[in-house]
């Protein structure tokens, strides 16, 4: 930031969005756009941190709301080896309390087991739970990356539900998704589409729109002020809403599923 006179930071992956990085951005008042995480530390960060994705609390609440409407009332969390287990447990607990649902309960007593782990670990958890005879509905959080988990499990993943903070990559009728796929393939020459790169693309669109609205005399402050007028901003059939004191653009969660043939259904 200091040596290279960096104007803004964009689309850092979750493992890089540490408290130290956020503190550095805050100290220099550097706009920090679209960190690829729904962690609470990002939601509580100062005005210069701007998101395009739902939070972990939003994700937990969407899952609980969906399955309670289907009559499933007992929820458990099964986490991988990451350091964010306590935050996911807190998010699930608060969602259950808000929606007046008991729990969380033990995994072997659950109607729904929520998996909080990256794709490889989540795949191992699915296999382990299935081998143990657990018959609960399995739901993988967005940390797993829906496409990566579906590829890892194949037919073994049939019936697993997956949460995603951006639209399904196959929904090409949505202008945002169609533009992302075309631009990504043109830029890279290949087509390894992913939810993470779509999220980064969405963040870049929001950043570019804020720059455009800020005008030619661009400063960090004028950029953040311009962002506060973007309510709503149509990023291609996907709305982001910002305003004074509100720098978190979306709480949208899509729920996908793995079909019998191992393909993603949406």
Buried (B, 14 or more C-beta within 10 A) or exposed (E): EEEEEEBBBBBBEBEEBEEEBBEBBBEEEBBBBBBBBBBBBBBEBEBBBBBBBBBBBBBBBBBBBBBBEEEBBBBBBBBBEBEBBEBBBBBBBBBBEEEEBEBBBEBEEBBBBBBBBBBEBBBBBBBEBBEEEBEBBBBBBBBBBBBBBBBBBEEEBBEBBBBBBBBBBBBBEBEBBBBBBEEBEEEEEEEEBBBBBBBBBBBBBBBEBBBEBBEEEBEBEBBBBBBBEBBEBEBBBBEBEBEEEEBBBBBBBBBBBBBEEBBBBB
